[in-house]
């Protein structure tokens, strides 16, 4: 499927109801022109190969329609992530289609993290002075490789090398350096 064909399809079904998707990064819009995609009357999926993992992005206004598409996939391993405030919300739907939960992650946020970072913090005893050195741009490849060797690619969505390099340039990445 051509990317533009997928975008046009999404625009056409938005008129029929509230679109639900797991494409929170809007990856469809930055993918290559040719994509592996399948659609039915009210749903579309895209299979994105990501570091050896087949990730499914879905767009739907009708989950029974989405189910019909997912049932037609071959027997390869696919990873389908979904964001929700209620972890049980779509669990049964996807389990009935043969998916199983690999990981459940919870996002947490704090408006002010000064307490956690100050010297009176209960976490201060774990502080290690070799941690927290800003990464250097020339370390991008090595850091990227280490991350991909450590994390399970089915449940970890890591920055690609270019995104990592940008974060390093912005001084957003700190690392533990070997002091020897």
ABEGO torsion letter per residue (X at the ends): XBAAAAAAAAAAAAAAEBBBBABAAGAAAABBABBBBBBBAABBBBBBBBGGBBBBBBBBABAAAAAAAAAABBABBBBBBBBBABAAAAAAAAAAAGBBBABBBBBBBBABAAAAABAABAAAAABBAABGBBBBAAAAAAAAAAAAAABBAAABBBBBAAAAAAAAAAGABBBBBBAX
